[in-house]
Amino acid sequence: MFKIQNRIIAIDDNEAHLIQLGKEFLNCGLGCRTIKYDSFQPEALKNVRIAFFDINLFNKNLDLNQLEFNYENDPTLRDVFNDLSIAIQNTISIDNGPFALIFWTSNTILIDNFIKYVNDRQLNLPKPVIIGGINKENFNNGVDNNGLSLKDSIFSILNHTATNLLFDFEEKSFSVTSEIISQICNLIPNNSTWGSYDDFNSNFDAVFSKIAIHSLGPQHAKDYPDKAIYEALSPIIANSLINKATGNNWKEKLNKLANSTKENPASYPAGFETSKLNSIFHVDESLPIDYTKRGAVFEYLFTPTNTNRFEYFKHLKFQSEELFYKFFRFANGVSTEEKEQLILQSKFVVIEISASCDYSQNKHRNNKYVLGLLTPPIEDSKINYAHISEAVFYKDLPIISVKGQNWKAWINFNYSISDFELNENIIAPIFCFKKEIMDMIGNRYANHVSRIGITSF
């Protein structure tokens, strides 16, 4: 339930200095995990948001009276920087995410030279969004020589980076969750005397059992109670977070948003992979994925083991390349070799498209799937969009990233498959589309199958 918090950490070889820093945080009402560094950290930490490091971790003798510091001319300083880089690498995971690196040290004058050391050697260290320094010798009775508290000193460093807004979002998320827990628990009848909690526990059970059932339906709630409760509470959390967004902090930092116009809209920076952002919003790669899960995407091959039973799929087996062209055709000028390469890199998939309410209520259903195609992203100039059937849905489906590979999804609503064929043709689950994108696919599928046509002459 309660885990060791790594959001604020301090690394030093001097236990007295760690105690001092820890007390400073306690006086601010904040928790700081202090770690005495001895060159061995059993596991690199994740989710660190502020990391305090002493620069001279092994208290080696340095000549601090130098006018200029250059590790190339000072073997001791080079050793100090080597120790520090290893400590950062061992303590903070390369996948940690954004964090502020603050040197809590008597040697703040060395910071710029250490940055040069890391860049010169192209070291693979977790990359902070900001680097600052606080001179530990300046703090006395909780304030530095300028009268600033440790908390104020930290904020003055963090406020120089827009990433501070994400730290603030993280803090508000925790605050909102705590408020919701209190609000719901205050509603639960508790007729027990002070010091007795049996009545509360029984009523807690009853209230959250009903919440789970209303969230996912009786059977799904029994099978996945944690998911049912989290799904029920998530809209409340989102709404409370939105209601807390009353200031203009983001406006002050997002200059490109403020200056964007219809003619010159804000754009992503060079090298930014929108496919990975799309996957955060729309793709769930967590396993296990079974046949009944709404939005499940399985790789599918048209090679049934029992061709007598599945004559239709036997037919598709011999025309799989023709089936590829049921999704789109290439534009003139695309070479045969390029077409064959793209077909080879693509894969047929099936996508489970149960109605959201049927899935939530665990109704008996035939696990209907529609046929899809995953292709690498293809340049628009290479596709003949004029000849794409209206049965094919692709326009609003974003480029996604799955296991490090980018895919464009195409869906042909004219091909639907039931679960009994899946047992013969399925290869492996790939991912699940999340609810928002499945609602859009389901809506388009309903429009397709209910379209009205006439016979004309």
C-alpha positions as CSV (number, residue, x, y, z in Angstrom):
1,M,0.0,0.0,0.0
2,F,2.6,2.5,1.1
3,K,5.8,2.4,-1.0
4,I,9.2,4.0,-0.5
5,Q,9.0,7.4,-2.2
6,N,11.7,8.3,-4.7
7,R,10.3,11.6,-5.8
8,I,13.0,13.6,-3.8
9,I,16.3,11.9,-3.1
10,A,19.6,13.0,-1.7
11,I,22.9,11.3,-2.3
12,D,25.9,12.1,-0.1
13,D,28.8,10.2,1.6
14,N,28.5,12.4,4.7
15,E,25.7,11.1,7.0
16,A,25.6,14.3,8.9
17,H,24.9,16.3,5.7
18,L,22.2,13.9,4.8
19,I,20.5,14.3,8.2
20,Q,20.8,18.1,7.8
21,L,19.1,18.0,4.3
22,G,16.4,15.6,5.5
23,K,15.5,17.8,8.4
24,E,15.3,20.8,6.1
25,F,12.7,19.0,4.0
26,L,10.8,17.8,7.1
27,N,10.6,21.4,8.3
28,C,9.0,22.2,4.9
29,G,6.5,19.3,5.3
30,L,8.2,17.3,2.5
31,G,9.6,13.9,2.4
32,C,13.2,13.3,1.2
33,R,14.8,9.8,0.7
34,T,18.4,10.1,1.9
35,I,20.9,7.6,0.6
36,K,24.5,7.3,1.9
37,Y,26.5,6.6,-1.2
38,D,29.1,3.8,-1.0
39,S,29.5,3.1,-4.7
40,F,26.8,0.4,-4.6
41,Q,23.2,1.1,-5.3
42,P,21.2,-2.2,-5.8
43,E,18.8,-0.8,-8.3
44,A,18.5,2.4,-10.3
45,L,15.5,4.4,-9.1
46,K,12.5,5.6,-11.2
47,N,10.1,8.4,-10.8
48,V,12.7,10.7,-9.2
49,R,11.7,14.3,-9.6
50,I,14.4,16.1,-7.6
51,A,17.8,14.6,-7.0
52,F,20.3,16.2,-4.7
53,F,23.9,15.0,-5.2
54,D,27.1,16.0,-3.4
55,I,29.7,16.6,-6.1
56,N,32.7,15.2,-4.2
57,L,31.1,11.9,-3.1
58,F,34.3,10.4,-1.5
59,N,35.6,13.7,-0.1
60,K,38.8,13.7,-2.2
61,N,41.3,16.5,-1.7
62,L,40.6,19.2,-4.2
63,D,42.4,22.5,-4.6
64,L,39.4,24.9,-4.5
65,N,41.6,28.0,-4.8
66,Q,42.1,27.6,-8.5
67,L,40.9,30.4,-10.7
68,E,39.8,28.0,-13.4
69,F,38.8,24.3,-13.1
70,N,39.7,22.0,-15.9
71,Y,39.4,18.2,-15.3
72,E,41.8,17.6,-18.2
73,N,44.6,19.2,-16.2
74,D,43.6,17.9,-12.7
75,P,43.6,14.1,-12.3
76,T,41.9,14.3,-8.9
77,L,39.1,16.4,-10.3
78,R,38.7,13.9,-13.1
79,D,38.4,11.1,-10.5
80,V,35.8,13.1,-8.7
81,F,33.8,13.6,-11.9
82,N,34.1,9.9,-12.7
83,D,32.8,8.9,-9.3
84,L,29.9,11.4,-9.6
85,S,28.9,10.2,-13.1
86,I,28.9,6.6,-12.0
87,A,26.8,7.5,-8.9
88,I,24.2,9.3,-11.1
89,Q,24.1,6.3,-13.5
90,N,23.8,3.8,-10.7
91,T,21.1,5.7,-8.7
92,I,18.7,7.1,-11.4
93,S,17.3,4.9,-14.1
94,I,17.9,6.0,-17.7
95,D,14.0,5.7,-18.1
96,N,13.4,7.8,-15.0
97,G,11.6,10.7,-16.8
98,P,12.1,14.4,-16.2
99,F,13.9,15.4,-13.1
100,A,15.9,18.3,-11.6
101,L,19.5,17.7,-10.7
102,I,20.6,19.9,-7.8
103,F,24.1,19.8,-6.5
104,W,23.9,20.1,-2.6
105,T,27.5,20.7,-2.2
106,S,30.3,22.9,-0.9
107,N,31.8,22.9,-4.5
108,T,29.1,24.6,-6.6
109,I,31.9,26.2,-8.6
110,L,32.6,22.8,-10.2
111,I,29.1,22.3,-11.8
112,D,29.9,23.8,-15.2
113,N,33.1,21.8,-15.5
114,F,31.2,18.6,-14.7
115,I,28.6,19.3,-17.4
116,K,31.5,19.7,-19.8
117,Y,33.0,16.4,-18.6
118,V,29.7,14.5,-19.3
119,N,29.3,16.1,-22.8
120,D,32.9,15.6,-23.8
121,R,32.7,11.9,-23.0
122,Q,29.2,11.5,-24.3
123,L,28.2,9.6,-21.2
124,N,24.8,7.8,-21.2
125,L,23.4,9.4,-18.1
126,P,19.7,10.1,-17.3
127,K,19.2,13.6,-18.6
128,P,17.9,16.2,-16.2
129,V,15.6,19.0,-17.4
130,I,17.5,21.5,-15.3
131,I,20.7,21.6,-13.3
132,G,21.2,23.8,-10.3
133,G,23.4,24.2,-7.2
134,I,22.8,25.0,-3.6
135,N,25.8,25.6,-1.3
136,K,25.3,23.5,1.8
137,E,27.7,25.6,3.7
138,N,25.4,28.7,3.4
139,F,22.5,27.1,5.3
140,N,22.2,27.9,9.0
141,N,19.0,27.4,11.0
142,G,17.0,26.6,7.9
143,V,17.9,29.7,5.8
144,D,20.9,30.6,3.6
145,N,23.0,33.8,3.7
146,N,20.4,35.6,1.6
147,G,17.6,34.7,4.0
148,L,16.0,32.1,1.6
149,S,14.7,28.8,3.0
150,L,15.6,25.6,1.3
151,K,12.1,25.3,-0.1
152,D,12.4,28.8,-1.7
153,S,15.8,28.0,-3.0
154,I,14.5,24.8,-4.7
155,F,11.5,26.6,-6.2
156,S,13.7,29.4,-7.6
157,I,15.6,26.7,-9.5
158,L,12.6,24.7,-10.7
159,N,10.7,27.8,-11.8
160,H,13.2,28.3,-14.6
161,T,11.9,25.2,-16.5
162,A,8.5,24.5,-18.0
163,T,8.7,20.9,-16.8
164,N,7.9,22.3,-13.3
165,L,4.3,22.4,-14.6
166,L,4.3,18.6,-14.9
167,F,5.7,18.3,-11.4
168,D,2.8,20.5,-10.3
169,F,0.3,18.3,-12.3
170,E,1.7,15.3,-10.5
171,E,1.3,16.9,-7.1
172,K,-2.3,18.0,-7.9
173,S,-3.1,14.5,-9.0
174,F,-2.1,13.1,-5.7
175,S,-4.0,15.9,-3.9
176,V,-7.2,15.3,-5.8
177,T,-7.0,11.5,-5.2
178,S,-6.7,12.2,-1.5
179,E,-9.7,14.5,-1.5
180,I,-11.8,12.0,-3.3
181,I,-10.9,9.2,-0.9
182,S,-12.0,11.5,2.0
183,Q,-15.2,12.5,0.3
184,I,-16.4,9.0,-0.4
185,C,-15.3,7.6,3.0
186,N,-17.2,10.4,4.7
187,L,-20.4,9.2,3.0
188,I,-20.0,5.6,4.4
189,P,-22.2,5.1,7.5
190,N,-20.1,4.4,10.6
191,N,-22.2,3.6,13.6
192,S,-19.4,2.0,15.5
193,T,-18.1,3.5,18.7
194,W,-14.7,5.3,18.7
195,G,-11.9,2.7,18.4
196,S,-14.2,0.1,16.7
197,Y,-14.3,-0.2,12.9
198,D,-16.2,-3.4,12.1
199,D,-19.3,-1.5,11.1
200,F,-17.3,0.9,8.8
201,N,-15.5,-2.1,7.2
202,S,-18.8,-3.8,6.4
203,N,-20.3,-0.7,4.9
204,F,-17.1,0.1,3.0
205,D,-17.4,-3.4,1.4
206,A,-21.1,-2.8,0.5
207,V,-20.5,0.7,-1.0
208,F,-17.5,-0.2,-3.2
209,S,-19.0,-3.5,-4.3
210,K,-22.0,-1.6,-5.7
211,I,-19.6,1.0,-7.3
212,A,-17.7,-1.9,-9.0
213,I,-20.8,-3.5,-10.3
214,H,-22.1,-0.2,-11.8
215,S,-18.7,0.4,-13.4
216,L,-18.0,-2.9,-15.2
217,G,-21.1,-5.0,-14.6
218,P,-21.5,-7.9,-12.1
219,Q,-19.3,-10.6,-13.8
220,H,-16.5,-8.3,-14.9
221,A,-16.4,-6.6,-11.5
222,K,-16.0,-10.0,-9.9
223,D,-13.2,-11.0,-12.3
224,Y,-11.4,-7.6,-12.2
225,P,-12.5,-5.7,-9.0
226,D,-9.4,-3.4,-9.0
227,K,-10.0,-2.4,-12.6
228,A,-13.7,-1.8,-11.9
229,I,-13.0,0.5,-9.0
230,Y,-10.3,2.4,-10.8
231,E,-12.5,2.9,-13.9
232,A,-15.3,4.1,-11.7
233,L,-13.2,6.6,-9.9
234,S,-11.1,7.9,-12.9
235,P,-13.8,10.3,-14.2
236,I,-14.2,11.9,-10.8
237,I,-10.4,12.3,-10.6
238,A,-10.3,13.8,-14.1
239,N,-13.1,16.2,-13.3
240,S,-11.6,17.4,-10.0
241,L,-8.2,18.0,-11.8
242,I,-9.9,20.1,-14.4
243,N,-11.7,22.1,-11.8
244,K,-8.4,22.8,-10.1
245,A,-7.0,24.3,-13.4
246,T,-7.9,27.9,-12.4
247,G,-4.6,29.7,-12.9
248,N,-2.6,30.8,-15.9
249,N,0.6,28.9,-15.1
250,W,0.6,27.0,-18.5
251,K,-0.3,30.2,-20.4
252,E,2.8,31.8,-19.0
253,K,5.0,29.0,-20.2
254,L,3.4,28.0,-23.5
255,N,4.5,30.9,-25.7
256,K,4.1,28.9,-28.9
257,L,0.4,28.3,-28.0
258,A,-0.1,32.0,-27.3
259,N,1.5,33.0,-30.6
260,S,-0.2,30.3,-32.8
261,T,-2.7,31.3,-35.4
262,K,-4.8,29.5,-38.0
263,E,-2.3,30.4,-40.6
264,N,0.7,29.6,-38.5
265,P,-0.3,26.9,-35.9
266,A,1.9,25.5,-33.2
267,S,3.9,22.5,-34.4
268,Y,5.8,19.7,-32.8
269,P,9.6,20.1,-32.6
270,A,11.9,18.3,-35.1
271,G,12.5,14.7,-34.1
272,F,9.3,14.4,-31.9
273,E,7.6,11.1,-32.5
274,T,3.9,11.7,-32.5
275,S,3.3,8.0,-33.0
276,K,4.6,7.4,-29.4
277,L,2.3,10.1,-28.1
278,N,-0.7,8.5,-30.0
279,S,0.1,5.2,-28.3
280,I,0.1,6.7,-24.9
281,F,-3.4,8.0,-25.6
282,H,-4.8,5.1,-27.6
283,V,-2.9,1.8,-27.2
284,D,-2.7,-0.6,-24.3
285,E,0.1,-3.2,-24.6
286,S,-0.3,-4.7,-21.2
287,L,-0.8,-8.5,-21.2
288,P,-2.7,-10.7,-21.0
289,I,-5.1,-10.1,-23.8
290,D,-7.8,-12.6,-24.5
291,Y,-10.3,-13.1,-27.3
292,T,-13.1,-11.4,-25.4
293,K,-11.4,-8.1,-24.5
294,R,-12.9,-5.2,-26.3
295,G,-10.5,-3.6,-28.7
296,A,-8.1,-6.6,-28.7
297,V,-5.9,-6.7,-31.8
298,F,-4.6,-10.1,-32.9
299,E,-2.3,-10.9,-35.8
300,Y,-4.2,-13.0,-38.3
301,L,-3.0,-15.4,-41.1
302,F,-5.2,-16.8,-43.8
303,T,-3.8,-20.3,-43.4
304,P,-6.6,-22.4,-41.7
305,T,-5.6,-25.9,-40.6
306,N,-8.9,-27.3,-41.5
307,T,-9.7,-26.1,-45.0
308,N,-12.7,-28.3,-45.5
309,R,-14.4,-26.6,-42.6
310,F,-13.4,-23.2,-43.6
311,E,-13.8,-23.0,-47.4
312,Y,-14.2,-19.3,-47.2
313,F,-10.9,-18.8,-45.5
314,K,-9.3,-21.3,-47.9
315,H,-10.4,-18.9,-50.6
316,L,-8.8,-16.0,-48.8
317,K,-5.6,-17.9,-48.3
318,F,-5.0,-18.0,-52.0
319,Q,-6.0,-14.4,-52.5
320,S,-4.3,-12.8,-49.5
321,E,-2.4,-10.4,-51.8
322,E,-5.7,-9.5,-53.5
323,L,-7.1,-8.9,-50.1
324,F,-4.4,-6.4,-49.4
325,Y,-5.7,-4.3,-52.2
326,K,-9.2,-4.3,-50.6
327,F,-7.8,-1.7,-48.3
328,F,-6.1,0.6,-50.7
329,R,-4.2,0.6,-54.0
330,F,-0.9,2.2,-54.8
331,A,-0.6,5.3,-56.9
332,N,0.9,5.2,-60.4
333,G,4.7,5.3,-60.4
334,V,5.2,3.1,-57.3
335,S,7.6,0.3,-58.4
336,T,6.7,-3.4,-58.1
337,E,9.7,-3.9,-55.8
338,E,8.4,-1.2,-53.4
339,K,4.9,-2.6,-53.4
340,E,6.2,-6.1,-52.6
341,Q,8.3,-4.7,-49.8
342,L,5.4,-2.8,-48.2
343,I,3.2,-5.9,-48.5
344,L,5.9,-8.0,-46.9
345,Q,6.3,-5.5,-44.0
346,S,2.5,-5.3,-43.4
347,K,0.3,-7.7,-41.4
348,F,-3.4,-8.6,-41.3
349,V,-5.0,-8.2,-37.9
350,V,-8.5,-8.7,-36.4
351,I,-10.0,-6.2,-34.0
352,E,-12.7,-7.1,-31.4
353,I,-15.5,-4.6,-31.7
354,S,-18.0,-5.4,-29.0
355,A,-20.4,-2.7,-28.0
356,S,-19.1,-0.9,-24.9
357,C,-22.3,-1.7,-22.9
358,D,-22.3,-5.4,-23.9
359,Y,-18.7,-5.7,-22.8
360,S,-19.2,-3.9,-19.5
361,Q,-22.2,-6.1,-18.7
362,N,-20.5,-9.3,-19.8
363,K,-23.3,-10.2,-22.1
364,H,-23.0,-13.4,-24.1
365,R,-21.8,-12.4,-27.5
366,N,-20.1,-14.0,-30.5
367,N,-16.9,-11.9,-30.1
368,K,-17.2,-10.2,-33.4
369,Y,-14.0,-9.1,-35.1
370,V,-13.4,-6.9,-38.1
371,L,-10.5,-7.3,-40.5
372,G,-7.7,-4.8,-40.3
373,L,-4.3,-4.2,-41.9
374,L,-1.3,-2.7,-40.2
375,T,1.2,-1.1,-42.6
376,P,4.3,0.9,-42.1
377,P,3.6,4.7,-42.5
378,I,3.3,5.3,-46.3
379,E,3.7,8.6,-48.0
380,D,0.4,10.1,-49.3
381,S,1.9,10.4,-52.8
382,K,2.2,6.6,-53.0
383,I,-1.5,5.9,-52.3
384,N,-4.4,6.2,-54.7
385,Y,-6.9,7.7,-52.3
386,A,-9.6,8.2,-55.0
387,H,-10.1,4.4,-55.2
388,I,-10.4,3.5,-51.5
389,S,-13.7,1.9,-50.8
390,E,-16.1,3.6,-48.4
391,A,-16.0,0.4,-46.4
392,V,-12.4,1.2,-45.4
393,F,-11.9,3.3,-42.3
394,Y,-8.5,5.0,-42.0
395,K,-8.7,8.8,-42.0
396,D,-9.0,9.3,-38.3
397,L,-6.8,6.4,-37.2
398,P,-3.5,7.9,-36.1
399,I,0.0,6.5,-36.7
400,I,0.9,4.4,-33.6
401,S,4.0,2.9,-32.1
402,V,4.0,-0.7,-30.8
403,K,7.1,-2.3,-29.5
404,G,9.2,0.4,-31.1
405,Q,7.7,0.0,-34.6
406,N,5.4,2.5,-36.2
407,W,2.1,1.4,-37.8
408,K,-0.8,2.8,-39.8
409,A,-4.1,1.0,-39.2
410,W,-6.7,0.3,-41.9
411,I,-10.0,-1.4,-41.3
412,N,-12.3,-2.9,-43.9
413,F,-15.8,-3.2,-42.4
414,N,-16.9,-5.5,-45.2
415,Y,-14.9,-8.4,-43.6
416,S,-16.2,-9.5,-40.2
417,I,-15.1,-12.7,-38.4
418,S,-16.5,-14.6,-35.5
419,D,-14.6,-16.2,-32.7
420,F,-14.7,-19.8,-34.0
421,E,-12.5,-18.9,-36.9
422,L,-10.0,-17.2,-34.5
423,N,-9.1,-20.5,-32.9
424,E,-7.7,-21.6,-36.3
425,N,-6.2,-18.5,-37.7
426,I,-5.0,-16.4,-34.8
427,I,-1.3,-15.9,-34.3
428,A,-0.7,-13.7,-31.2
429,P,-2.2,-10.7,-29.4
430,I,-0.4,-7.5,-30.3
431,F,-2.2,-4.8,-28.3
432,C,-5.6,-3.3,-27.4
433,F,-7.1,-0.1,-28.7
434,K,-8.4,2.0,-25.7
435,K,-12.0,3.0,-25.2
436,E,-11.9,6.4,-27.0
437,I,-10.7,5.0,-30.3
438,M,-12.9,1.9,-30.0
439,D,-16.0,4.1,-29.6
440,M,-15.0,5.9,-32.8
441,I,-14.4,2.6,-34.7
442,G,-17.7,1.2,-33.3
443,N,-19.6,4.3,-34.4
444,R,-18.1,4.1,-37.9
445,Y,-18.9,0.4,-38.2
446,A,-22.5,1.0,-37.1
447,N,-22.9,3.7,-39.8
448,H,-21.4,1.4,-42.4
449,V,-23.7,-1.6,-41.8
450,S,-26.8,0.5,-41.5
451,R,-26.2,2.6,-44.6
452,I,-29.1,2.9,-47.0
453,G,-28.7,2.0,-50.7
454,I,-31.0,1.9,-53.7
455,T,-30.9,0.1,-57.0
456,S,-30.4,2.6,-59.8
457,F,-30.5,2.1,-63.5
